[in-house]
Amino acid sequence: MADKKPEQILSQYLDFFFQSIGENPQREGLKETSRRLIESNAFLYSGYAKNPNDILDSLFSEGACDEMVIVKHIEFYSMCEHHFLPFFGEISIGYIPDKKVVGLSNISELVEVFARRLQIQENLTTQIADTIMQVLKPKGTMVVCEALHLCMAMRGVEKQKARVITSAVRGLFKKDSRTRMEFMQLIK
């Protein structure tokens, strides 16, 4: 297998897969599926090609404040590492700057870097919070993620309306319940 290209290996796998479910891999609609899947995967898993720490490189002293900065309802799509099925939803992120603030679009881009990897929601939420704490060194951060998991909706328990909510709480948000409550109120 070492001398075969990834495209050839994927094409052989898909032929086997199609046959195992009773499909004809040479059917017109399936002939180009391996090429389309390779192109799709390049996009869906593009987060591996980026260093999350580099995303938060636009730091500014001007504008640094002692108040909460929130970017809410950042939509995302990710792939469950357990079932290779999508999960998607929204993430809201708040932080209290210490000496620097970051460009607002960088926060959304940070979500994309982690979401574009094989992932579970719990890790997605904590990775975002930990990276913000590590790079920005704010007084605190809080991340809330709400998602629909197709591995729960279309298979297994088949609960189409079930949503999973995870949070990661760091610094002042963890120490001060009033700060947490303010954040939760503001992201409603």
Backbone as a chain_set.jsonl record, in Angstrom:
{"seq": "MADKKPEQILSQYLDFFFQSIGENPQREGLKETSRRLIESNAFLYSGYAKNPNDILDSLFSEGACDEMVIVKHIEFYSMCEHHFLPFFGEISIGYIPDKKVVGLSNISELVEVFARRLQIQENLTTQIADTIMQVLKPKGTMVVCEALHLCMAMRGVEKQKARVITSAVRGLFKKDSRTRMEFMQLIK", "coords": {"N": [[0.819, -1.209, 0.0], [2.116, 1.152, 0.431], [3.153, 2.237, -1.887], [1.007, 3.251, -3.21], [-1.079, 5.999, -4.095], [-2.887, 8.335, -2.003], [-5.376, 8.938, -3.184], [-5.873, 6.71, -4.789], [-6.097, 4.688, -2.877], [-8.313, 5.576, -1.413], [-10.249, 5.471, -3.428], [-10.357, 2.714, -3.92], [-11.228, 1.846, -1.418], [-13.769, 3.096, -1.326], [-15.029, 1.804, -3.474], [-15.181, -0.788, -2.399], [-16.785, -0.2, -0.148], [-19.187, 0.777, -1.362], [-19.997, -1.542, -2.706], [-20.392, -3.217, -0.506], [-22.705, -2.203, 0.637], [-24.492, -2.715, -1.277], [-24.444, -1.179, -3.587], [-23.621, 0.0, -6.896], [-20.449, 0.733, -7.756], [-19.681, 1.831, -10.164], [-21.754, 3.228, -11.114], [-23.22, 6.11, -12.639], [-23.64, 8.388, -10.927], [-21.872, 7.866, -8.865], [-19.292, 7.607, -9.815], [-17.41, 9.743, -9.687], [-17.167, 10.177, -7.015], [-15.045, 9.624, -5.197], [-13.107, 11.573, -5.88], [-14.572, 13.903, -5.329], [-14.953, 13.544, -2.597], [-12.335, 13.708, -1.611], [-11.759, 16.413, -2.188], [-13.729, 17.621, -0.608], [-12.949, 16.757, 1.952], [-10.502, 18.082, 2.217], [-11.351, 20.639, 2.757], [-13.122, 20.265, 5.006], [-11.435, 19.303, 6.989], [-9.474, 21.184, 7.307], [-8.469, 22.508, 9.491], [-6.314, 21.264, 10.648], [-4.091, 22.176, 9.338], [-3.449, 24.585, 10.363], [-2.057, 26.614, 12.953], [-3.485, 27.085, 16.005], [-2.641, 28.993, 17.892], [-1.416, 30.939, 16.369], [-3.538, 32.213, 15.188], [-4.561, 34.084, 16.906], [-2.993, 36.398, 16.674], [-3.297, 39.111, 16.225], [-3.023, 41.376, 18.274], [-3.929, 44.068, 20.399], [-3.042, 46.908, 22.289], [-4.367, 49.284, 22.571], [-7.661, 49.954, 23.327], [-7.881, 47.984, 25.144], [-9.604, 46.93, 27.961], [-11.365, 46.791, 31.085], [-13.577, 45.35, 31.014], [-16.102, 43.023, 29.884], [-15.661, 41.344, 26.797], [-17.488, 40.15, 24.162], [-18.203, 37.715, 21.733], [-20.835, 36.462, 20.142], [-22.962, 33.692, 19.179], [-21.497, 32.363, 17.114], [-21.492, 30.539, 14.331], [-20.824, 27.104, 13.618], [-19.465, 24.14, 12.082], [-18.662, 20.796, 12.5], [-16.924, 17.611, 12.611], [-17.768, 14.58, 14.042], [-15.55, 12.636, 15.853], [-16.041, 10.073, 16.614], [-18.049, 8.895, 15.031], [-17.858, 9.896, 12.477], [-19.756, 11.685, 11.593], [-21.514, 14.779, 11.064], [-21.574, 17.455, 13.497], [-23.12, 20.415, 14.598], [-23.615, 23.917, 15.297], [-23.772, 26.676, 17.513], [-21.378, 28.889, 18.963], [-20.561, 30.833, 21.746], [-18.392, 33.296, 22.944], [-16.692, 34.821, 25.569], [-14.481, 37.193, 27.023], [-12.38, 38.751, 29.486], [-10.295, 41.291, 29.065], [-6.811, 41.713, 29.896], [-4.271, 43.201, 29.407], [-4.352, 43.407, 26.713], [-6.367, 43.323, 23.702], [-7.96, 41.301, 21.214], [-8.284, 41.059, 17.644], [-11.622, 40.965, 16.557], [-12.591, 39.252, 14.523], [-10.688, 37.312, 14.605], [-11.353, 35.706, 16.736], [-13.603, 34.316, 15.837], [-12.336, 32.954, 13.773], [-10.623, 31.323, 15.223], [-12.442, 29.505, 16.312], [-13.157, 28.178, 13.947], [-10.721, 26.905, 13.241], [-10.411, 24.883, 15.196], [-12.877, 23.58, 14.901], [-12.695, 22.518, 12.362], [-11.546, 19.998, 12.465], [-11.316, 16.484, 13.244], [-13.364, 15.775, 15.948], [-14.691, 16.124, 19.295], [-17.425, 17.619, 20.956], [-16.984, 18.442, 23.599], [-14.183, 18.668, 23.782], [-13.716, 20.579, 21.786], [-14.852, 22.879, 22.923], [-13.27, 23.26, 25.267], [-10.699, 23.475, 24.151], [-10.806, 25.893, 22.758], [-11.221, 27.75, 24.859], [-8.886, 27.283, 26.412], [-6.852, 28.003, 24.615], [-7.368, 30.736, 24.229], [-6.871, 31.634, 26.851], [-4.15, 30.98, 27.082], [-2.86, 32.414, 24.983], [-3.906, 35.107, 24.868], [-3.884, 35.792, 27.523], [-5.971, 36.734, 29.299], [-8.028, 38.139, 31.958], [-9.975, 36.364, 32.391], [-12.023, 33.852, 30.782], [-14.891, 32.62, 29.008], [-16.594, 30.036, 27.412], [-19.331, 28.963, 25.586], [-21.002, 26.359, 24.08], [-23.414, 25.177, 21.859], [-24.932, 22.489, 20.294], [-26.186, 20.424, 17.609], [-26.105, 17.025, 17.099], [-25.562, 14.847, 14.544], [-24.99, 12.186, 14.839], [-26.517, 11.476, 16.961], [-29.016, 12.224, 16.105], [-29.697, 11.002, 13.625], [-29.124, 8.351, 13.842], [-28.601, 5.68, 16.201], [-30.019, 6.796, 19.127], [-31.821, 8.413, 17.811], [-32.839, 11.114, 18.184], [-33.971, 13.935, 17.116], [-34.304, 16.572, 17.964], [-32.706, 16.994, 20.131], [-30.237, 18.826, 21.824], [-26.852, 19.512, 22.57], [-25.129, 21.016, 25.178], [-22.184, 22.59, 26.09], [-19.695, 23.953, 28.264], [-16.871, 26.021, 28.993], [-15.025, 27.353, 31.53], [-12.954, 29.838, 32.732], [-10.521, 31.512, 34.81], [-11.562, 34.714, 36.012], [-14.245, 34.266, 35.368], [-14.694, 31.776, 36.388], [-14.182, 32.111, 39.079], [-15.956, 34.093, 39.946], [-19.286, 34.185, 40.377], [-21.125, 36.123, 39.631], [-19.995, 37.297, 37.387], [-20.058, 35.162, 35.601], [-22.878, 34.854, 35.427], [-23.583, 37.321, 34.292], [-22.385, 37.096, 31.754], [-23.855, 34.885, 30.734], [-26.399, 36.004, 30.666], [-26.023, 38.021, 28.781], [-25.544, 36.591, 26.429], [-27.923, 35.47, 25.712]], "CA": [[0.0, 0.0, 0.0], [2.968, 2.325, 0.547], [3.407, 2.828, -3.195], [-0.24, 3.784, -3.76], [-1.439, 7.367, -3.723], [-4.106, 8.384, -1.172], [-6.566, 8.927, -4.036], [-6.11, 5.331, -5.208], [-6.536, 3.94, -1.699], [-9.685, 5.998, -1.136], [-11.098, 4.957, -4.492], [-10.544, 1.28, -3.666], [-12.079, 1.724, -0.229], [-15.147, 3.447, -1.679], [-15.57, 0.693, -4.271], [-15.529, -1.839, -1.438], [-17.914, 0.291, 0.652], [-20.398, 0.776, -2.187], [-20.395, -2.933, -2.936], [-20.861, -3.808, 0.755], [-24.077, -1.759, 0.915], [-25.339, -3.103, -2.406], [-24.407, -0.161, -4.638], [-22.713, -0.201, -8.012], [-19.49, 1.837, -7.728], [-19.512, 2.39, -11.509], [-22.953, 4.0, -11.464], [-22.85, 7.474, -13.028], [-23.607, 9.313, -9.788], [-20.824, 7.502, -7.915], [-17.976, 7.509, -10.459], [-16.505, 10.82, -9.263], [-17.336, 10.395, -5.576], [-13.764, 9.661, -4.48], [-12.511, 12.89, -6.121], [-15.352, 14.895, -4.574], [-14.69, 13.329, -1.176], [-11.001, 14.263, -1.33], [-11.907, 17.875, -2.174], [-14.531, 17.958, 0.565], [-12.132, 16.532, 3.15], [-9.496, 19.142, 2.302], [-12.014, 21.762, 3.424], [-13.688, 19.896, 6.305], [-10.374, 19.031, 7.964], [-8.425, 22.18, 7.072], [-7.968, 23.027, 10.761], [-5.027, 20.651, 10.984], [-3.017, 22.9, 8.661], [-3.259, 25.897, 11.004], [-1.706, 26.648, 14.368], [-4.476, 27.954, 16.667], [-1.985, 30.111, 18.584], [-1.125, 31.983, 15.386], [-4.786, 32.893, 14.817], [-4.789, 35.209, 17.826], [-1.788, 37.223, 16.622], [-3.63, 40.539, 16.088], [-3.272, 41.893, 19.623], [-3.87, 45.52, 20.477], [-3.101, 47.509, 23.625], [-5.429, 50.272, 22.498], [-8.959, 49.309, 23.416], [-7.908, 47.061, 26.279], [-10.509, 47.449, 28.968], [-11.579, 45.913, 32.23], [-14.951, 44.897, 30.84], [-16.28, 41.829, 29.078], [-15.761, 41.388, 25.338], [-18.23, 38.939, 23.81], [-18.62, 37.42, 20.363], [-21.818, 35.406, 20.381], [-23.635, 33.023, 18.068], [-20.582, 32.012, 16.03], [-21.922, 29.232, 13.846], [-19.725, 26.204, 13.261], [-19.746, 22.776, 11.644], [-17.52, 19.941, 12.781], [-17.151, 16.185, 12.36], [-17.608, 13.737, 15.221], [-14.468, 11.677, 15.68], [-16.511, 8.729, 16.942], [-18.947, 8.334, 14.019], [-17.65, 10.575, 11.197], [-20.969, 12.402, 11.217], [-21.41, 16.176, 11.474], [-22.316, 18.148, 14.539], [-23.061, 21.834, 14.254], [-24.373, 24.787, 16.186], [-23.247, 28.021, 17.77], [-20.475, 29.075, 20.094], [-20.425, 32.208, 22.246], [-17.116, 33.424, 23.656], [-16.465, 36.079, 26.257], [-13.242, 37.283, 27.804], [-12.096, 40.03, 30.124], [-8.896, 41.561, 28.743], [-5.908, 42.223, 30.919], [-3.531, 44.317, 28.818], [-4.511, 43.402, 25.256], [-7.559, 42.764, 23.08], [-7.652, 40.65, 19.946], [-9.225, 41.366, 16.577], [-12.839, 40.176, 16.759], [-12.707, 38.164, 13.544], [-9.75, 36.256, 15.0], [-12.057, 34.803, 17.648], [-14.379, 33.421, 14.975], [-11.389, 32.104, 13.044], [-10.148, 30.313, 16.179], [-13.486, 28.48, 16.338], [-13.047, 27.406, 12.706], [-9.529, 26.051, 13.257], [-10.687, 23.683, 15.987], [-14.047, 22.88, 14.362], [-12.292, 21.841, 11.131], [-10.758, 18.817, 12.823], [-12.124, 15.46, 13.895], [-13.54, 16.469, 17.214], [-15.896, 15.99, 20.101], [-17.832, 18.955, 21.393], [-16.353, 18.779, 24.878], [-12.816, 19.134, 23.501], [-13.816, 21.819, 21.018], [-15.136, 23.959, 23.869], [-12.113, 23.51, 26.147], [-9.548, 23.918, 23.357], [-10.97, 27.325, 22.484], [-10.982, 28.488, 26.106], [-7.478, 27.153, 26.806], [-6.022, 28.789, 23.69], [-7.565, 32.158, 24.565], [-6.142, 31.904, 28.1], [-2.71, 30.844, 26.846], [-2.317, 33.426, 24.073], [-4.302, 36.469, 25.249], [-3.669, 35.967, 28.956], [-6.991, 37.628, 29.853], [-8.38, 37.892, 33.359], [-10.846, 35.199, 32.379], [-12.76, 33.598, 29.554], [-15.956, 31.625, 29.087], [-17.031, 29.568, 26.104], [-20.534, 28.13, 25.639], [-21.234, 25.738, 22.78], [-24.652, 24.417, 21.746], [-24.845, 21.819, 18.995], [-26.983, 19.279, 17.203], [-25.207, 15.956, 16.663], [-26.251, 13.919, 13.647], [-24.817, 10.819, 15.338], [-27.657, 11.258, 17.867], [-30.282, 12.529, 15.432], [-30.049, 10.142, 12.491], [-28.807, 6.961, 14.168], [-28.608, 5.492, 17.651], [-31.27, 7.128, 19.822], [-32.661, 9.124, 16.846], [-33.496, 12.264, 18.823], [-33.661, 15.03, 16.207], [-34.36, 17.894, 18.594], [-31.778, 17.059, 21.266], [-29.068, 19.699, 21.676], [-25.836, 19.32, 23.6], [-24.531, 22.288, 25.601], [-20.963, 22.458, 26.887], [-19.081, 25.234, 28.605], [-15.539, 26.037, 29.587], [-14.987, 28.547, 32.362], [-11.587, 30.054, 33.19], [-10.185, 32.785, 35.448], [-12.614, 35.442, 36.736], [-15.549, 33.649, 35.123], [-14.802, 30.615, 37.271], [-14.135, 32.572, 40.471], [-17.026, 35.043, 40.288], [-20.566, 33.736, 39.81], [-21.806, 37.267, 39.01], [-19.415, 37.452, 36.051], [-20.655, 34.078, 34.802], [-24.289, 35.171, 35.213], [-23.636, 38.445, 33.337], [-22.1, 36.52, 30.444], [-24.996, 34.067, 30.306], [-27.501, 36.929, 30.365], [-25.711, 38.768, 27.563], [-25.539, 35.76, 25.224], [-29.281, 34.98, 25.419]], "C": [[0.855, 1.262, 0.0], [3.205, 2.99, -0.796], [2.146, 3.395, -3.848], [-0.482, 5.2, -3.247], [-2.703, 7.333, -2.871], [-5.391, 8.33, -1.997], [-6.916, 7.5, -4.466], [-6.657, 4.497, -4.046], [-7.991, 4.283, -1.384], [-10.649, 5.441, -2.177], [-11.373, 3.463, -4.29], [-11.445, 1.052, -2.457], [-13.531, 2.017, -0.577], [-15.795, 2.375, -2.553], [-16.034, -0.436, -3.352], [-16.764, -1.44, -0.626], [-19.21, 0.232, -0.152], [-20.901, -0.644, -2.412], [-20.967, -3.553, -1.667], [-22.271, -3.364, 1.126], [-25.022, -2.055, -0.246], [-25.397, -2.092, -3.527], [-23.422, -0.564, -5.729], [-21.732, 0.968, -8.05], [-19.265, 2.489, -9.095], [-20.745, 3.152, -11.988], [-22.561, 5.454, -11.691], [-22.704, 8.423, -11.838], [-22.492, 9.042, -8.799], [-19.423, 7.512, -8.504], [-16.975, 8.537, -9.95], [-16.538, 11.066, -7.755], [-16.002, 10.461, -4.841], [-13.073, 11.012, -4.675], [-13.235, 13.965, -5.308], [-15.093, 14.774, -3.08], [-13.329, 13.885, -0.774], [-11.062, 15.785, -1.246], [-12.672, 18.332, -0.934], [-13.708, 17.829, 1.847], [-11.063, 17.599, 3.322], [-10.076, 20.365, 3.008], [-12.444, 21.406, 4.85], [-12.629, 19.695, 7.387], [-9.202, 19.999, 7.821], [-7.849, 22.754, 8.363], [-6.637, 22.429, 11.18], [-3.85, 21.426, 10.399], [-2.702, 24.238, 9.331], [-2.918, 25.729, 12.474], [-2.676, 27.597, 15.068], [-3.851, 29.149, 17.377], [-1.699, 31.269, 17.626], [-2.361, 32.78, 14.994], [-4.986, 34.148, 15.659], [-3.6, 36.172, 17.839], [-2.061, 38.713, 16.474], [-4.027, 41.097, 17.446], [-3.066, 43.398, 19.647], [-3.923, 45.966, 21.935], [-4.224, 48.535, 23.672], [-6.771, 49.549, 22.473], [-9.037, 48.302, 24.543], [-8.733, 47.7, 27.383], [-10.628, 46.435, 30.091], [-12.996, 45.347, 32.199], [-14.98, 43.703, 29.896], [-16.343, 42.16, 27.585], [-16.402, 40.061, 24.933], [-18.441, 38.886, 22.295], [-19.58, 36.246, 20.508], [-22.403, 34.875, 19.075], [-22.721, 32.812, 16.851], [-20.988, 30.624, 15.546], [-20.698, 28.408, 13.437], [-20.293, 24.87, 12.793], [-18.494, 21.969, 11.934], [-17.904, 18.493, 12.513], [-16.819, 15.393, 13.617], [-16.526, 12.695, 14.964], [-14.899, 10.249, 15.977], [-17.293, 8.086, 15.799], [-18.748, 8.919, 12.622], [-18.94, 11.186, 10.673], [-20.864, 13.835, 11.736], [-22.118, 16.473, 12.793], [-22.111, 19.634, 14.277], [-23.924, 22.635, 15.208], [-23.746, 26.152, 16.29], [-22.373, 28.017, 19.004], [-20.481, 30.552, 20.453], [-19.19, 32.254, 23.135], [-17.054, 34.804, 24.299], [-15.126, 36.039, 26.959], [-13.129, 38.669, 28.412], [-10.614, 40.301, 29.916], [-8.092, 41.963, 29.971], [-5.189, 43.435, 30.328], [-3.779, 44.44, 27.314], [-5.882, 42.857, 24.861], [-7.122, 42.175, 21.746], [-8.671, 41.095, 18.906], [-10.423, 40.433, 16.669], [-12.987, 39.031, 15.768], [-11.761, 37.014, 13.879], [-10.418, 35.244, 15.936], [-12.898, 33.807, 16.845], [-13.47, 32.465, 14.209], [-10.824, 31.008, 13.949], [-11.155, 29.169, 16.283], [-13.347, 27.579, 15.115], [-11.854, 26.452, 12.718], [-9.801, 24.765, 14.026], [-11.87, 22.894, 15.436], [-13.694, 22.091, 13.105], [-11.289, 20.723, 11.401], [-11.735, 17.748, 13.289], [-12.189, 15.832, 15.363], [-14.702, 15.883, 18.002], [-16.181, 17.362, 20.694], [-17.143, 19.372, 22.684], [-14.94, 19.313, 24.656], [-12.813, 20.446, 22.734], [-13.97, 23.008, 21.963], [-13.915, 24.278, 24.726], [-10.894, 23.974, 25.37], [-9.618, 25.409, 23.059], [-10.647, 28.137, 23.728], [-9.509, 28.444, 26.5], [-6.559, 27.972, 25.902], [-6.157, 30.279, 23.974], [-6.787, 32.502, 25.835], [-4.632, 31.904, 27.865], [-2.153, 32.013, 26.039], [-2.649, 34.848, 24.527], [-3.951, 36.808, 26.689], [-4.668, 36.961, 29.562], [-7.212, 37.326, 31.335], [-9.314, 36.693, 33.474], [-11.507, 35.047, 31.034], [-13.846, 32.567, 29.824], [-16.416, 31.318, 27.669], [-18.253, 28.681, 26.325], [-20.823, 27.664, 24.219], [-22.547, 24.949, 22.833], [-24.708, 23.807, 20.358], [-25.852, 20.689, 18.854], [-26.008, 18.254, 16.624], [-25.978, 14.979, 15.788], [-26.047, 12.468, 14.068], [-25.902, 10.477, 16.359], [-28.989, 11.393, 17.138], [-30.662, 11.496, 14.37], [-29.7, 8.675, 12.7], [-28.895, 6.812, 15.682], [-29.966, 5.79, 18.251], [-32.266, 7.882, 18.939], [-33.494, 10.234, 17.489], [-33.105, 13.527, 18.058], [-33.635, 16.407, 16.86], [-33.375, 18.055, 19.748], [-30.584, 17.944, 20.92], [-28.128, 19.428, 22.845], [-25.233, 20.69, 23.898], [-23.312, 21.971, 26.455], [-20.44, 23.852, 27.186], [-17.689, 25.004, 29.153], [-15.398, 27.384, 30.28], [-13.585, 28.68, 32.941], [-11.466, 31.409, 33.88], [-11.342, 33.392, 36.215], [-13.991, 34.826, 36.542], [-15.761, 32.452, 36.054], [-14.91, 31.061, 38.734], [-15.356, 33.379, 40.892], [-18.335, 34.643, 39.596], [-21.321, 34.889, 39.148], [-21.292, 37.508, 37.587], [-19.975, 36.391, 35.11], [-22.098, 34.412, 34.448], [-24.446, 36.313, 34.197], [-23.398, 37.928, 31.922], [-23.296, 35.745, 29.913], [-26.181, 34.943, 29.938], [-27.264, 37.628, 29.029], [-25.742, 37.896, 26.298], [-26.924, 35.203, 24.884], [-29.797, 35.544, 24.124]], "O": [[0.379, 2.33, -0.386], [3.437, 4.197, -0.844], [2.222, 3.964, -4.937], [-0.134, 5.541, -2.116], [-3.508, 6.41, -2.996], [-6.383, 7.745, -1.562], [-8.086, 7.12, -4.505], [-7.574, 3.696, -4.226], [-8.802, 3.396, -1.12], [-11.743, 4.991, -1.836], [-12.502, 3.009, -4.474], [-12.312, 0.178, -2.469], [-14.428, 1.276, -0.175], [-16.977, 2.071, -2.39], [-17.133, -0.968, -3.506], [-17.678, -2.244, -0.439], [-20.214, -0.299, 0.322], [-22.1, -0.907, -2.315], [-21.921, -4.328, -1.733], [-22.965, -4.071, 1.856], [-26.199, -1.696, -0.209], [-26.314, -2.138, -4.347], [-22.513, -1.364, -5.506], [-22.137, 2.092, -8.347], [-18.715, 3.588, -9.17], [-20.784, 3.655, -13.11], [-21.674, 5.974, -11.015], [-21.735, 9.179, -11.764], [-22.187, 9.899, -7.97], [-18.449, 7.432, -7.756], [-15.796, 8.218, -9.798], [-15.993, 12.061, -7.276], [-15.846, 11.284, -3.939], [-12.506, 11.547, -3.722], [-12.607, 14.82, -4.683], [-15.021, 15.78, -2.374], [-13.194, 14.472, 0.3], [-10.484, 16.381, -0.337], [-12.299, 19.314, -0.291], [-13.769, 18.694, 2.72], [-10.748, 17.984, 4.448], [-9.38, 21.044, 3.764], [-12.166, 22.151, 5.789], [-12.902, 19.896, 8.571], [-8.071, 19.668, 8.173], [-6.822, 23.432, 8.318], [-5.912, 23.021, 11.98], [-2.734, 21.339, 10.912], [-1.785, 24.943, 8.908], [-3.417, 24.829, 13.149], [-2.696, 28.789, 14.763], [-4.469, 30.21, 17.456], [-1.734, 32.434, 18.022], [-2.242, 33.908, 14.516], [-5.517, 35.15, 15.18], [-3.239, 36.7, 18.891], [-1.132, 39.512, 16.588], [-5.211, 41.271, 17.737], [-2.159, 43.932, 19.008], [-4.735, 45.473, 22.718], [-4.939, 48.65, 24.667], [-6.976, 48.635, 21.675], [-10.119, 47.814, 24.872], [-8.566, 48.879, 27.693], [-10.049, 45.351, 30.032], [-13.537, 44.925, 33.22], [-14.004, 43.415, 29.203], [-16.989, 43.122, 27.171], [-15.927, 38.989, 25.308], [-18.808, 39.879, 21.667], [-19.186, 35.164, 20.944], [-22.343, 35.52, 18.028], [-23.121, 33.05, 15.712], [-20.843, 29.643, 16.275], [-19.687, 28.941, 12.978], [-21.441, 24.525, 13.074], [-17.385, 22.416, 11.643], [-19.061, 18.187, 12.226], [-15.732, 15.519, 14.18], [-16.581, 11.961, 13.977], [-14.189, 9.307, 15.625], [-17.22, 6.872, 15.608], [-19.404, 8.482, 11.676], [-19.188, 11.205, 9.468], [-20.195, 14.079, 12.74], [-23.11, 15.839, 13.151], [-21.059, 20.053, 13.795], [-24.839, 22.108, 15.842], [-23.257, 26.715, 15.311], [-22.589, 27.26, 19.95], [-20.416, 31.415, 19.578], [-18.969, 31.373, 23.967], [-17.327, 35.819, 23.657], [-14.686, 34.99, 27.431], [-13.71, 39.633, 27.913], [-9.768, 39.632, 30.51], [-8.63, 42.482, 30.949], [-5.472, 44.571, 30.71], [-3.452, 45.462, 26.711], [-6.479, 42.05, 25.573], [-6.059, 42.505, 21.22], [-9.793, 41.465, 19.249], [-10.251, 39.227, 16.843], [-13.458, 37.954, 16.132], [-12.003, 35.874, 13.484], [-10.078, 34.061, 15.922], [-12.906, 32.611, 17.135], [-13.808, 31.296, 14.023], [-10.576, 29.892, 13.493], [-10.769, 28.002, 16.337], [-13.412, 26.356, 15.233], [-11.963, 25.316, 12.255], [-9.459, 23.678, 13.56], [-11.87, 21.665, 15.496], [-14.342, 21.085, 12.814], [-10.321, 20.536, 10.663], [-12.857, 18.062, 13.685], [-11.168, 16.172, 15.961], [-15.583, 15.23, 17.443], [-15.268, 18.162, 20.903], [-16.761, 20.531, 22.841], [-14.546, 20.301, 25.275], [-11.995, 21.326, 23.006], [-13.289, 24.023, 21.811], [-13.564, 25.447, 24.892], [-10.123, 24.79, 25.875], [-8.604, 26.106, 23.103], [-9.886, 29.103, 23.662], [-8.944, 29.468, 26.884], [-5.592, 28.568, 26.378], [-5.163, 31.006, 23.961], [-6.122, 33.537, 25.896], [-3.922, 32.752, 28.404], [-1.093, 32.546, 26.369], [-1.765, 35.704, 24.566], [-3.746, 37.973, 27.03], [-4.277, 37.905, 30.247], [-6.651, 36.376, 31.883], [-9.425, 36.084, 34.538], [-11.552, 35.986, 30.239], [-13.739, 31.752, 30.74], [-16.6, 32.213, 26.844], [-18.224, 27.763, 27.144], [-20.881, 28.462, 23.284], [-22.76, 24.15, 23.744], [-24.552, 24.509, 19.358], [-26.3, 20.092, 19.833], [-25.19, 18.58, 15.764], [-26.938, 14.355, 16.241], [-26.842, 11.603, 13.699], [-26.174, 9.3, 16.595], [-29.974, 10.754, 17.508], [-31.837, 11.155, 14.237], [-29.954, 7.846, 11.826], [-29.243, 7.773, 16.367], [-30.952, 5.126, 17.932], [-33.442, 7.978, 19.289], [-34.716, 10.27, 17.342], [-32.054, 14.117, 18.309], [-32.994, 17.319, 16.339], [-33.231, 19.153, 20.284], [-29.996, 17.816, 19.845], [-28.564, 19.15, 23.962], [-24.872, 21.431, 22.984], [-23.385, 21.197, 27.409], [-20.708, 24.805, 26.455], [-17.374, 23.946, 29.698], [-15.63, 28.43, 29.674], [-13.078, 27.749, 33.567], [-12.213, 32.339, 33.576], [-12.027, 32.705, 36.972], [-14.818, 34.86, 37.453], [-16.888, 32.162, 36.453], [-15.64, 30.461, 39.523], [-15.748, 33.355, 42.059], [-18.461, 34.753, 38.376], [-22.078, 34.665, 38.203], [-22.057, 37.877, 36.696], [-20.323, 36.683, 33.966], [-22.5, 34.27, 33.294], [-25.335, 36.274, 33.347], [-24.128, 38.285, 30.997], [-23.702, 35.933, 28.766], [-26.896, 34.641, 28.982], [-28.193, 37.804, 28.241], [-25.947, 38.419, 25.203], [-27.079, 34.529, 23.865], [-30.92, 35.24, 23.723]]}, "num_chains": 1, "name": "protein.A"}
